[in-house]
C-alpha cells in the first residue's frame, strides 16, 4: 500500500495520511553502520550499502535511492550504479563533534515505489591532525614575562606550570612535557605529566639572575605533534634587580639578532663580489688566449703597406696619385755607384687618366738618347 495525499479539507484526513505513511515506513527493517577516519579525501570508499542492506543495485536505481540528512551539510554521497557510499566532503571530527566522544552522524537512505527507509550511522575515527596549544605562560612578542624565584627557596619550589591542551581525542590528546634547553639544567626540572617546573637543588648566589627554559609539549599520537614554549625565570630577591637585568636581556637579544642579520648580509655581499671578480678575471684570460690562438693559426692574406703619397698605377682610386720621384742612373756603366738628382720637384710621376700608361714626362720632352749625361726619364 502506498502513501497517497488528498486535497480533502480537514485534520481528520491529514492525520490518517500521516498514520498510513508512518506505518509504511516503520515496516522496513535493517540498519547499516560504518566507521571511517576523519580528513578522508573526497571520493574515498565508505561501504557497500546495497550488499549490507541486502538490496540489489537495480532496486536502488528503480527506487531512486537518495540520502536524507538532518543537517544542512551532507558528508556522504550515494552511488546508485555501484551501490556504494563515498565521501562527499572532508570530515573534521573536531569541527563536527568537538570534545564529544564517540563522534558520529546519521542519515537515512530512502527508496520509492514502495517507500523504504534505511537508517545509516557513520562513526568518525579521530586522527592526530592538531598540535598541542599552550595556554600558559602566554607567549608575547613585544613584552617579556618572567617568573620570579627568591634565592631563599627550598628544594622542590614550584616556579610555574605549563598549561596546554590538545583538541584531538583519546590518546592523541595525552600530553607530556620535556625540558629541552635551560641556562642551568641542574637547577630546574619539568614534570612529565603535569608540566610543573620545580627547583631540584638549593639556589645559591652564584646562580645567574636570568634563567631561560625551553619546554616541549608533545602529544601521544602517531606521528606525534609538539609545541614549544619559552619560560623566563628571574632568580632574585628584589624586583628592581629583576627589572634591570631583564631590561638588559631584552636589549641584548634584539642587538644580537640585528648583529647576526648584518653579519650574514655582509658575508653574502662579499661572497657575491668575490665570485663576480673571479668570473670576470677568468673571462678576460680566456678571451685573450683565444685571440692569440686565432692570430697564430690565421691564414688570412697579408695586406701590403704603402707609404704616404704612393702612386696608384692601376687606377683603382684607393691611393694618392702624385708622388715625387727622382730617377738615378750610373755615371759609368762600368761602375756600380749611382748618381742622384737633388731637385725633388723637377720630375713628377702622375697617373695616366686613361689607365693606359703609368708615368709621363713633365718638364722635358727630349729623348733620353739625345742627352746621355742627363738623368733617365721613365715613361
ZIZIPE-V970656 format. One record per run of one state. SS is the DSSP state (alpha for helix, beta for strand, coil for the rest). FROM is the first residue (numbers start at 1). TO is the last residue. If there is no record, write none. Layout:
SS | FROM | TO
SS | FROM | TO
This chain:
coil | 1 | 10
alpha | 11 | 26
coil | 27 | 30
beta | 31 | 37
coil | 38 | 44
beta | 45 | 48
alpha | 49 | 53
coil | 54 | 56
alpha | 57 | 62
coil | 63 | 65
beta | 66 | 69
coil | 70 | 75
beta | 76 | 79
coil | 80 | 83
beta | 84 | 87
coil | 88 | 92
alpha | 93 | 97
coil | 98 | 102
beta | 103 | 111
coil | 112 | 115
beta | 116 | 125
coil | 126 | 132
beta | 133 | 136
coil | 137 | 145
beta | 146 | 149
coil | 150 | 157
beta | 158 | 161
coil | 162 | 162
beta | 163 | 165
coil | 166 | 169
alpha | 170 | 173
coil | 174 | 174
beta | 175 | 182
coil | 183 | 187
beta | 188 | 190
coil | 191 | 195
beta | 196 | 199
coil | 200 | 209
beta | 210 | 219
coil | 220 | 225
beta | 226 | 235
coil | 236 | 238
alpha | 239 | 296
coil | 297 | 321
beta | 322 | 324
coil | 325 | 328
beta | 329 | 329
coil | 330 | 338
beta | 339 | 339
coil | 340 | 347
beta | 348 | 350
coil | 351 | 379
